[in-house]
Amino acid sequence: MRPVPQLHACVTGLNRSRSGQNCDRHPLRRECRAVQAALCLAALLLSGCTAKQETPPRTPPEVKVAEVIQQDIPIYQEWIAQLNGSNNAQITPRVDGYLIKRDYQNGFFVKKGQLLYEIDPRPSEVALDQAKANVALAVANASQADANVARDRPLAAQNAIPQKQLDTDMASQAASKAQLDAAKATMAQSKLNLSWTRVYSPISGIAGLSIAQVGDLVGTSTNMTTVSQVNPIWAYFSISESSFLSRANTFFLVISGHKVSSPAVEFVQANGMPYPQKGEIILVNRQIASQTGTIQLAAQFPNSKAVLRPGGFGRVRFQTSLNKAALLIPQEAVIEVQSIYQVVVVNSDNRAIFRPVKVGDKVGTNWIVTEGLKPGERVIVEGFMKVRENTPVTPKPYIAETAQE
């Protein structure tokens, strides 16, 4: 170990003090040695305090940067939508009676013309038998009237009977014919009533839960169930009047009976997953609602597997415009404080510069910047909390998570 210069000088000075006298020969040699040790210790402490420690220079913090990208970006808009069948048939009986049988399973597919319900047919059968009897009676009366006219016509021509008798016979003949027609119409109605005791599905679709139960007295005002045609299925949504007027040609118009082509419409389901098949706009309502200032539209989607069901909610999404030469940066690079946006730009000298910007729509994981940046500039995506204004940095390329996957 090398001797400490301060300690050596201290000892040498003390030994030479007091006009060259030695401490060992001094009468107060113990006190002299104590003073010598204290002075040496003080010299060491003072030398330690005044010595300067050299610290290594700090390296610039490492940050992840991404370049400002310029490209054409399609702009999409979304609206809340509710699904409904393209055709919803409410099953209502046409005759009154007691329900004796349900012939379908709740929630299952039914075909057009498939039997759904059976109502007690006996009252209708009795009414039909009575109508048939009335027709037979009317036929007999008509035959008798025809015979009377045939008999009395030549007699009246020979003045054998009064002309009034022939007129009465002819009136009775006409009345009998009218009664026969009425009886036949009543019989036809009775046949219809009997046929209506068996209720069939008017369309193909999904039959809902049966509201009417076996044993219930049903009538022409009873909603027994609903059958919905779900392939295709419709998604209804409403947009503001101003949005419609500004993009009317994008949506759907009927001009001289011809339909303008619709953009491809996406449906985002309630769980956030996009429906795999695209649809098209097939309906724009005839009027704008005066209370809400919106107009209703409907988009049609193929639904062969009946994944989409009436009453379900989701979002319809389609392209409404194109933002040409838009500037894009990752959303993580934008710092938002009380609705004021800024980014940290790394200049050519690798120094951090805070800069206010204006942002537009979000596109995936990126954000459109409308003001404050130029194509090719570098912005800090990760690590801007480590820097201050004009701080030197060590930039590293930022790799998005999607690119890493």
C-alpha positions as CSV (number, residue, x, y, z in Angstrom):
1,M,0.0,0.0,0.0
2,R,1.3,3.5,-0.9
3,P,1.8,5.9,2.1
4,V,-0.6,8.8,2.3
5,P,1.3,12.1,1.5
6,Q,-0.7,14.1,4.1
7,L,0.0,11.6,6.9
8,H,3.8,11.6,6.1
9,A,3.9,15.4,6.0
10,C,2.1,15.6,9.3
11,V,4.4,13.2,11.1
12,T,7.5,15.0,9.7
13,G,6.2,18.4,10.7
14,L,5.5,17.3,14.2
15,N,8.8,15.6,14.7
16,R,10.5,18.9,13.6
17,S,8.4,21.2,15.8
18,R,9.3,22.7,19.0
19,S,12.7,23.9,17.8
20,G,13.9,20.4,16.8
21,Q,12.9,18.7,20.1
22,N,11.9,15.0,20.0
23,C,8.6,14.0,21.5
24,D,10.1,10.9,23.1
25,R,12.5,13.1,25.1
26,H,9.9,15.7,25.9
27,P,8.7,15.6,29.5
28,L,5.0,15.4,28.2
29,R,5.6,12.7,25.7
30,R,2.1,11.1,26.0
31,E,0.3,14.4,25.4
32,C,2.6,15.1,22.5
33,R,1.8,11.8,20.9
34,A,-1.9,12.4,21.3
35,V,-1.7,15.8,19.7
36,Q,0.3,14.3,16.9
37,A,-2.3,11.6,16.2
38,A,-5.2,14.1,16.4
39,L,-3.5,16.4,13.9
40,C,-2.8,13.5,11.5
41,L,-6.4,12.4,11.7
42,A,-7.7,15.9,11.0
43,A,-5.3,16.1,8.0
44,L,-6.7,12.9,6.6
45,L,-10.3,14.0,7.0
46,L,-9.6,17.4,5.4
47,S,-7.8,15.7,2.5
48,G,-10.8,13.3,2.0
49,C,-13.3,16.2,1.9
50,T,-11.3,18.3,-0.6
51,A,-10.5,15.4,-2.9
52,K,-12.7,15.5,-6.1
53,Q,-14.4,12.3,-7.3
54,E,-14.6,12.1,-11.1
55,T,-18.1,10.7,-12.3
56,P,-18.4,9.0,-15.7
57,P,-20.5,11.0,-18.2
58,R,-24.3,10.1,-18.6
59,T,-25.3,8.3,-21.7
60,P,-28.4,9.6,-23.6
61,P,-31.6,7.6,-22.7
62,E,-32.7,5.0,-25.2
63,V,-36.1,5.6,-26.8
64,K,-38.2,3.9,-29.5
65,V,-39.0,6.0,-32.5
66,A,-41.3,5.6,-35.6
67,E,-41.3,7.6,-38.8
68,V,-44.3,9.6,-39.9
69,I,-46.0,7.7,-42.7
70,Q,-47.9,9.3,-45.6
71,Q,-50.6,7.3,-47.4
72,D,-54.2,7.3,-48.6
73,I,-56.5,6.2,-45.8
74,P,-60.2,5.1,-46.3
75,I,-62.4,6.7,-43.7
76,Y,-65.0,4.5,-42.1
77,Q,-68.0,5.4,-39.9
78,E,-70.1,3.3,-37.6
79,W,-73.7,3.4,-36.4
80,I,-75.6,1.4,-33.9
81,A,-77.9,-1.1,-35.6
82,Q,-80.6,-3.5,-34.6
83,L,-81.3,-6.8,-36.4
84,N,-84.7,-7.9,-37.6
85,G,-86.1,-10.4,-40.1
86,S,-86.6,-9.3,-43.6
87,N,-90.1,-10.7,-43.2
88,N,-91.9,-11.2,-39.9
89,A,-95.2,-13.0,-40.0
90,Q,-97.4,-12.9,-36.9
91,I,-99.4,-16.1,-36.8
92,T,-103.0,-15.2,-36.0
93,P,-106.0,-17.7,-36.4
94,R,-108.8,-16.7,-38.7
95,V,-111.5,-18.5,-36.7
96,D,-112.4,-18.7,-33.0
97,G,-112.0,-22.0,-31.1
98,Y,-110.0,-24.0,-28.6
99,L,-106.4,-24.9,-29.5
100,I,-106.0,-28.7,-29.4
101,K,-102.5,-29.2,-30.8
102,R,-99.2,-27.5,-31.6
103,D,-97.4,-29.1,-34.5
104,Y,-94.0,-27.4,-34.5
105,Q,-91.1,-27.1,-32.0
106,N,-90.3,-23.7,-30.5
107,G,-87.4,-21.9,-32.1
108,F,-87.0,-24.4,-35.0
109,F,-87.1,-23.7,-38.7
110,V,-90.4,-24.2,-40.4
111,K,-91.1,-24.2,-44.1
112,K,-93.8,-22.3,-46.0
113,G,-97.1,-24.3,-45.8
114,Q,-96.0,-26.3,-42.7
115,L,-98.7,-27.1,-40.2
116,L,-98.2,-25.1,-37.0
117,Y,-101.5,-25.3,-35.0
118,E,-104.8,-27.2,-34.9
119,I,-108.0,-25.7,-33.6
120,D,-111.0,-27.8,-32.6
121,P,-112.7,-28.4,-35.9
122,R,-116.1,-29.7,-34.7
123,P,-118.0,-26.4,-34.5
124,S,-116.8,-25.6,-38.1
125,E,-117.8,-29.1,-39.2
126,V,-121.3,-28.7,-37.8
127,A,-121.6,-25.3,-39.5
128,L,-120.5,-26.8,-42.8
129,D,-123.1,-29.6,-42.5
130,Q,-125.8,-27.0,-41.8
131,A,-124.7,-25.0,-44.8
132,K,-124.8,-28.0,-47.0
133,A,-128.4,-28.7,-45.8
134,N,-129.4,-25.1,-46.6
135,V,-128.0,-25.5,-50.1
136,A,-130.0,-28.7,-50.6
137,L,-133.1,-26.9,-49.4
138,A,-132.4,-24.0,-51.7
139,V,-131.9,-26.4,-54.6
140,A,-135.3,-28.0,-54.0
141,N,-137.0,-24.6,-53.7
142,A,-135.4,-23.5,-56.9
143,S,-136.5,-26.6,-58.7
144,Q,-140.1,-26.1,-57.6
145,A,-140.0,-22.5,-58.7
146,D,-138.6,-23.5,-62.1
147,A,-141.4,-26.1,-62.5
148,N,-144.1,-23.6,-61.6
149,V,-142.9,-21.2,-64.2
150,A,-142.6,-23.9,-66.8
151,R,-146.2,-25.0,-66.2
152,D,-147.8,-21.6,-65.9
153,R,-146.2,-19.9,-68.9
154,P,-148.2,-21.7,-71.6
155,L,-151.4,-21.4,-69.5
156,A,-150.9,-17.7,-69.2
157,A,-150.3,-17.4,-72.9
158,Q,-153.7,-19.1,-73.5
159,N,-155.3,-16.8,-70.9
160,A,-156.1,-19.9,-68.8
161,I,-154.6,-18.3,-65.8
162,P,-154.2,-14.7,-64.9
163,Q,-150.9,-13.1,-65.9
164,K,-150.4,-12.1,-62.3
165,Q,-150.0,-15.8,-61.4
166,L,-147.2,-16.2,-63.9
167,D,-145.5,-13.0,-62.6
168,T,-145.7,-14.4,-59.0
169,D,-144.1,-17.7,-60.2
170,M,-141.3,-15.9,-61.9
171,A,-140.6,-13.7,-58.8
172,S,-140.5,-16.9,-56.7
173,Q,-138.1,-18.5,-59.2
174,A,-135.7,-15.5,-58.9
175,A,-135.9,-15.5,-55.1
176,S,-135.2,-19.2,-55.0
177,K,-132.2,-18.8,-57.2
178,A,-130.9,-16.0,-55.0
179,Q,-131.4,-18.1,-51.9
180,L,-129.5,-20.9,-53.6
181,D,-126.6,-18.6,-54.4
182,A,-126.6,-17.4,-50.7
183,A,-126.7,-20.9,-49.4
184,K,-123.8,-21.9,-51.6
185,A,-121.8,-18.9,-50.4
186,T,-122.5,-19.8,-46.8
187,M,-121.3,-23.3,-47.5
188,A,-118.1,-22.0,-49.1
189,Q,-117.5,-19.9,-46.1
190,S,-118.1,-22.8,-43.8
191,K,-115.5,-24.8,-45.8
192,L,-113.0,-22.0,-45.4
193,N,-113.7,-21.8,-41.6
194,L,-113.1,-25.6,-41.4
195,S,-109.8,-25.3,-43.3
196,W,-108.7,-22.4,-41.1
197,T,-108.8,-24.6,-38.0
198,R,-105.5,-25.9,-39.3
199,V,-103.0,-23.0,-39.1
200,Y,-100.0,-23.1,-41.6
201,S,-96.9,-21.0,-41.9
202,P,-97.1,-18.4,-44.6
203,I,-93.3,-18.1,-45.0
204,S,-90.1,-20.1,-44.4
205,G,-88.2,-19.1,-41.3
206,I,-87.6,-19.5,-37.6
207,A,-90.8,-20.0,-35.5
208,G,-90.6,-18.3,-32.2
209,L,-91.9,-19.3,-28.8
210,S,-95.6,-20.2,-28.9
211,I,-97.7,-17.7,-26.9
212,A,-100.9,-19.7,-27.3
213,Q,-101.0,-23.0,-25.4
214,V,-103.1,-26.1,-25.9
215,G,-106.5,-25.6,-24.4
216,D,-106.5,-21.8,-24.9
217,L,-109.5,-20.2,-26.5
218,V,-108.0,-18.3,-29.5
219,G,-109.5,-15.9,-31.9
220,T,-108.8,-13.5,-34.7
221,S,-107.0,-11.1,-32.3
222,T,-104.7,-13.7,-30.7
223,N,-101.0,-13.6,-31.6
224,M,-100.0,-17.2,-31.4
225,T,-96.4,-16.9,-32.5
226,T,-94.1,-15.1,-35.0
227,V,-92.2,-16.6,-37.9
228,S,-89.2,-14.6,-39.0
229,Q,-87.4,-14.9,-42.3
230,V,-83.7,-14.6,-41.3
231,N,-81.9,-15.4,-44.5
232,P,-81.2,-12.7,-45.5
233,I,-81.5,-10.6,-42.3
234,W,-81.8,-6.9,-42.1
235,A,-79.9,-4.4,-39.8
236,Y,-81.7,-1.2,-39.2
237,F,-79.8,2.0,-38.3
238,S,-80.4,5.7,-38.4
239,I,-78.1,8.5,-39.5
240,S,-78.3,12.3,-39.2
241,E,-79.9,14.3,-42.0
242,S,-76.6,16.2,-42.5
243,S,-74.6,13.0,-42.9
244,F,-77.1,11.6,-45.3
245,L,-77.2,14.8,-47.5
246,S,-73.4,15.0,-47.6
247,R,-73.0,11.4,-48.6
248,A,-76.3,10.5,-50.3
249,N,-74.6,9.1,-53.4
250,T,-72.6,6.8,-51.2
251,F,-75.6,5.2,-49.7
252,F,-78.6,4.3,-51.8
253,L,-80.8,6.2,-54.1
254,V,-83.5,5.3,-56.5
255,I,-83.2,7.4,-59.7
256,S,-85.8,6.5,-62.4
257,G,-86.2,3.1,-60.9
258,H,-82.5,2.3,-60.9
259,K,-80.5,1.6,-57.7
260,V,-77.1,3.2,-57.1
261,S,-74.6,0.6,-56.1
262,S,-74.1,0.3,-52.3
263,P,-70.7,0.2,-50.5
264,A,-69.7,-3.0,-48.8
265,V,-71.2,-2.9,-45.3
266,E,-69.6,-4.7,-42.3
267,F,-71.5,-5.8,-39.2
268,V,-69.8,-5.8,-35.9
269,Q,-71.6,-8.1,-33.5
270,A,-72.4,-7.4,-29.8
271,N,-69.3,-9.3,-28.7
272,G,-67.1,-7.1,-30.8
273,M,-66.3,-9.7,-33.4
274,P,-67.0,-8.8,-37.1
275,Y,-69.5,-10.8,-39.0
276,P,-67.6,-12.7,-41.7
277,Q,-69.9,-11.8,-44.6
278,K,-70.4,-8.4,-46.0
279,G,-73.8,-6.8,-46.7
280,E,-75.3,-4.0,-48.7
281,I,-77.7,-1.1,-48.1
282,I,-81.1,-2.0,-49.5
283,L,-83.4,0.5,-47.9
284,V,-83.6,4.2,-47.2
285,N,-86.8,5.3,-45.5
286,R,-89.1,7.6,-47.3
287,Q,-88.9,10.4,-44.8
288,I,-86.7,12.1,-42.2
289,A,-88.0,11.8,-38.6
290,S,-89.0,15.3,-37.5
291,Q,-88.4,14.5,-33.8
292,T,-84.9,13.2,-34.1
293,G,-83.7,14.7,-37.4
294,T,-82.5,11.3,-38.6
295,I,-83.3,9.0,-41.5
296,Q,-83.6,5.2,-41.2
297,L,-81.6,2.9,-43.4
298,A,-81.4,-0.9,-43.6
299,A,-78.5,-3.1,-44.6
300,Q,-79.0,-6.7,-45.7
301,F,-76.7,-9.6,-44.8
302,P,-76.7,-13.2,-45.8
303,N,-77.4,-15.4,-42.8
304,S,-77.7,-19.1,-43.9
305,K,-76.6,-20.5,-40.5
306,A,-79.0,-18.1,-38.6
307,V,-76.1,-16.8,-36.5
308,L,-77.7,-13.3,-36.5
309,R,-81.1,-13.3,-34.9
310,P,-83.9,-10.7,-34.8
311,G,-83.6,-8.2,-32.0
312,G,-79.8,-8.4,-31.7
313,F,-77.8,-5.2,-31.5
314,G,-74.5,-4.4,-33.2
315,R,-72.8,-1.8,-35.4
316,V,-72.8,-1.3,-39.1
317,R,-69.6,0.1,-40.6
318,F,-68.7,1.1,-44.1
319,Q,-66.4,3.5,-46.0
320,T,-67.7,7.1,-46.3
321,S,-64.7,8.9,-47.7
322,L,-61.0,8.7,-48.6
323,N,-58.3,10.8,-46.9
324,K,-55.6,11.3,-49.4
325,A,-51.9,11.7,-48.4
326,A,-52.8,11.4,-44.7
327,L,-50.0,11.4,-42.1
328,L,-50.0,8.5,-39.7
329,I,-48.2,7.9,-36.4
330,P,-48.8,5.2,-33.7
331,Q,-51.4,6.1,-31.2
332,E,-48.9,5.5,-28.3
333,A,-46.8,8.5,-29.6
334,V,-49.5,11.0,-29.0
335,I,-49.5,12.7,-25.6
336,E,-53.0,14.1,-24.6
337,V,-53.4,16.5,-21.7
338,Q,-56.8,18.2,-21.3
339,S,-57.7,17.8,-25.0
340,I,-54.3,19.2,-26.1
341,Y,-52.2,16.9,-28.2
342,Q,-48.4,16.9,-28.6
343,V,-45.6,14.5,-29.7
344,V,-41.9,14.3,-29.0
345,V,-39.9,14.7,-32.3
346,V,-36.3,13.5,-32.6
347,N,-34.4,15.9,-34.8
348,S,-31.4,15.3,-36.9
349,D,-29.1,15.9,-33.9
350,N,-30.9,13.2,-31.9
351,R,-32.4,15.7,-29.5
352,A,-36.0,15.5,-28.2
353,I,-38.3,18.4,-29.2
354,F,-41.8,18.6,-27.9
355,R,-44.3,19.8,-30.5
356,P,-48.1,20.4,-30.4
357,V,-50.1,18.7,-33.1
358,K,-53.7,18.3,-34.3
359,V,-55.1,14.8,-34.8
360,G,-58.0,13.4,-36.8
361,D,-59.5,9.9,-36.9
362,K,-58.0,6.8,-35.5
363,V,-57.1,4.1,-38.1
364,G,-56.4,0.8,-36.5
365,T,-53.4,1.3,-34.1
366,N,-52.4,4.6,-35.8
367,W,-53.7,8.2,-35.6
368,I,-54.1,10.6,-38.4
369,V,-52.2,13.9,-37.8
370,T,-53.6,16.9,-39.5
371,E,-51.2,19.5,-38.4
372,G,-47.7,19.8,-36.8
373,L,-45.7,17.0,-38.5
374,K,-44.1,16.3,-41.9
375,P,-43.5,13.0,-43.7
376,G,-40.4,11.2,-42.6
377,E,-40.0,12.9,-39.2
378,R,-39.3,10.7,-36.3
379,V,-41.5,10.7,-33.2
380,I,-40.9,8.9,-29.9
381,V,-43.3,6.1,-29.3
382,E,-41.8,4.6,-26.1
383,G,-39.6,6.4,-23.6
384,F,-40.8,10.0,-23.9
385,M,-41.2,10.0,-20.1
386,K,-37.4,9.9,-19.8
387,V,-36.7,13.0,-21.8
388,R,-37.0,16.8,-21.5
389,E,-36.9,19.5,-24.0
390,N,-33.7,19.4,-26.1
391,T,-32.5,16.2,-24.3
392,P,-30.1,14.0,-26.3
393,V,-31.5,10.6,-26.9
394,T,-30.5,7.3,-28.4
395,P,-33.2,6.4,-31.0
396,K,-34.1,2.8,-31.7
397,P,-36.7,1.7,-34.3
398,Y,-40.1,1.0,-32.9
399,I,-41.7,-2.3,-33.9
400,A,-45.5,-2.6,-33.5
401,E,-47.0,-5.5,-31.6
402,T,-48.9,-6.6,-34.7
403,A,-45.7,-6.7,-36.7
404,Q,-44.0,-8.8,-34.0
405,E,-46.8,-11.3,-34.1
